[in-house]
Amino acid sequence: MKTVMLHRKTKGDLIFDAINYSLLTAGMLLILYPLYFVVIASISDPNRIYSGEVWLYPLGVTFDGYQRIFNDGTIWIGYGNSLLYAAVGTAVSVALTLLAAYPLSRKDFVGRNIFMWFFMFTMFFNGGLIPTYLLIKDLGMINTIWALVIPGAAGVFNIIIVRTFYQSAIPDEMREAAFIDGCSNTKFFLMIVLPLSKPIIAVMVLFHVVGFWNGFFDALIYLNEESKYPLQLVLRNILVQNQVSSNMMIDVDSYAAKLKVTELIKYGVIIVASLPLLILYPFLQRYFVKGVMIGSIKG
């Protein structure tokens, strides 16, 4: 019979565990409490929020803020625009990333190190905001979806991650065997490489969807019409500039009441804007972890 040796924790181990759990618990609370406070504040009486009474649980529960949000067309237009920008931008970015990363992963691609050097150069140096704006303007992309999609379509960091995946997951022997059977480069990429790339494609899709959904700065710079604003820019105008749609305040008279209702709407809009990603992330977390691991395996 096998003897099972049980390791008994020493006093030092117990002290280490206590400190470790304490620090982790404190870190967890620092992250979770702001999210929890936004949730309870979004359904609390704004007068109780202003007086500082709301901090542990909701007081004077009301869903007035959510009713005003969902009755406002600006929020729904922002939702639709964000979905459109995320879908189109992700499709373009993932396609360009895959098409750029695969040749760079091939050892027989002449000049791949030179191209990689040029790509790496753009990670440290760029033209700046004003030259970029003038370029976008000269290309006629101001106030269009392409101003949000084209400039950052191919991220160098993502190209490096996908290139590393190809180098580790697509062996040269597979390509050589396919070429012996008469397979062309294009057919090999479409019929063999892409089906084997489902994990990294999922990672790239998630990275870009999150990036486009949370992005607002490019929209702030390049979009002029409110009907084209993404949801995050609508949220930014409410949070930073208190620009709440008049439809949300149609029944509010005094300035003080408007300020209080605005605060209630702010918390509600944060929840509404974050809800899609908060729902999806627990199911897709393993792909984010896999993306990090892929980038740390090689090269």
N, C-alpha and C positions, 0 to 999 in steps of 0.2 A: 504493500500500500504506500501511496505517495504521502509524504509529510508536507502539510501546508504550513508554511511559515507566515505568521501574521506579523506585519510591521506595526509596532506600537509607537505612536507619535510621542516625540519628546516634548519637553516644555518649550523648547525653541520653535518646534513645528507648530505647536498650538498658538504661540504668540504671533508667528508669521501668518497663520491662517486668520486669526482675529483681525490683524491689521489689514490683510488683503481683502477680506470680506467687508470691512468697514469702509475702505477706500472705494471698492467697487460699488457698494451701496450708495455712498455719497455721490459718486459719479452718475449713477443711474438716476438718483433723485434730481440732480442738477439738470439732467437731460429731459426727464419725464415731467417734472413739475411745471415748467413753462407751457408744455403742450396741454397738460391737464388744466392749468389756469385759463388758457384760451378757451377750452371747451366749456368750463363752468361759467366763465364770464360771458360767453355768447348766449347763454340762456338765463342770465341773471338780470335783475332789475338794475338799469343803468345808474339810478340814484344810489343804490347800495354799493355799486362798483366805485363810484366817485368818492363815496365816504370811506372807502378802504375796508369795508366789512367783508367783502368776498375774497377769500383766500384759500379756504379749505373745501367748501362745498357751495353749490349755487343757492342764492337767496332771492326770493321773489321771482320764482321761475316764470319766464315768459319766452315765447317763441316769436315775438314781434319782429325781432331783427331778421330772422330767417324768412318770415313772411314778406317783409319789405325787399329782401334780396331776391327771392324767387319770383316776385311780381315785377321785377325790373328787367326790361329787355336788354340793357347793357351787359348784364352778367351773362345772359345766354348767348349774346353775340360774341362776347369774349371767350366763352367756352367753345363755341363753334370755330372761331379763329384759331384758338390754341390747338384744337384737334387737327385742323387742316394743316397748320404749320408743322406740328409734330409729325404727322403722317408723311407729308411731302418731304420735309427736311430729313427725316430719318431714312426714307427710301433713297434719296440722292446721296446722302452722306455714307450710308452703308455700302452702296454700289461703288462709289469712288474709292472708299477705303479698301474694299476687297480687290478692286482692279489695280490699285497702287501697291498693295502689300504683296500680292502673289508674285509679280515679276521680281520684286526686291528680295524675295526669299529664294529665288533660283540662283544656284551657283554658276550656271552657264549664261547668265544675263550680263553681257558686257557693259561695264560702266555703272553697275548697281551701287558701288560705293560712292561714286561721284553724285548720283542722284540722291542717295541717302544723306550725303553731306549737305546738299542744298535744302533738303527737307529739314534737317536738324538746325540749319542756320535760321530758319523762320521761327523756331521755337524761342530764340533769344533776341532776335532783332525783327522789327517791323516798321512800317512807315508812319505809324501813329494814327490818331483818330481823324485829324483834319485831312491829311492826304487820302486816307481810306474813304472818307465821306465824299471828297471831290471825285475820286475814282468811281464810286457807286453812282454819283450824280451824272458823270459823263457817260456811264453805261446805260443810263435811263432806267435804273432800278429803284429810284427813290419812290416811296409810297407803294411798293409792290412786295409780294411775298418773297421774290427772289433776293431782295436786299437782306432778308433774314436767313435765307437758305444757302446762297452761293458763297459769300465770303468765308465762312467757316466750315464749308462742306467736308473738307478732308483734314482732319486733325492729325498732326504728326504723331502724337502719343498713341492714338488709336491704330495708326498704320504700323507702328513698332510692335504693338501687342499682337495684331493679326499676323504680321510677318513672323514673329516668334512662334506663333501657333503653327503656321505652315512649315517652318523649319523643323519643328519637333514632331508634327503629326503626319506630314506628307513625305515619306522617304523617297530618295532619288531612285531607288530600285523600282518603286511603283510606277514612276513616270517613264523610266526606261522600258519596263515591260509593256506599258501601254503604247509607247512609240513603236516598239517592235511589231505590235499587232496593227500598226497603221493608224494610230490615233494622233490627231493633230493637236497643237497647243490649245486651240480654242475648245475643241471637243473634250480634251482632258480636263480643262478648267470647269467646263459646264457639267460634264457627266460624272466626273470623279471627285474633283476638288470641292465643288460646292456641296454635294451631299455629305461629304466628310467634315464640312465646316459648320454644321448646324450649331454646335455649342458656341463657337466664337461669333457666329452671326447673331445668335440670341443675346450674347453679351453686348455686342455693338448696338443692336436694336434698343436694348434697355438703356445703355449709356446715352444714346442720342435722344430717345424719347424723354428721359428725365431732363436732359439739357435743354431741349426745345420747350418742354412744358414749363420749366422754371425760369426760362430766359425772358428778360424784359428790356435790357439795355439797348440791344439793337433795334427793337421796336420803338423805343423812346427816341432814338436818333433818326431813324429812317422813315418812320410812318407819320403821316400828317393828319389822316382822317381817323376819327374815333371809331368809325364803323369797322376799321381794320385792326383795332387794338387787340392783342391777345389778352387772356384773362389776367395774367400776372401784371400787365401794365395797368389794367383797370384796378387791380388790387393795390398797386403802387400809388396810383393817384388818390385812392381813398385813404391809405395809411399815412402817406407823407404830406399830401397837400389838402386833405379833407375835402376832396372833390367828389362829393356824393351826388348821385343823380337826383334831379328835382323830383322824379317820380317816387323816390323813396321818402321824400319829405313833404309830400303834398298836403298832409293833414297835420303838420307840425308848424306852430305859429311862432313861438318865442325863440330867440337866438340861443338861450340857455338850454331849452329843450332840444333844439337841433344838435347842439354839441353832445348832449348825452345820448341821443339816438344814433349819432354818428359813431360814437364809441362802441355802441352795441353792434352796429353794422360792421365795424372794422373786425371785431372778433369773429362774427359770423362768416364774413367773406374769407378770412384766413382758413377757417375749417372747410368751407366749400371749395376753395382753390386747392387745398392739400389733400382732400379726401380721396381722389382717384389714385394718387401715388401711395397714400397710406394703406389703401385696400390692396393694391397690387404688390407692394414691396415684400410682405411676408411670404408670398407665393414665389417670388422671383429672386429672393435673396441669394440662393445658391448660385445663380448665374453671375451675380456681382462678385461673389467670393471666387468663383472659377475664373473670372476675368483677371482678378488680382493675381491669382496663382499662375495663370498662363504667362503673365508678364514677368514673373519672377523665376521662371524655370530656366530660361536660357537667354543669353544675348542681351 
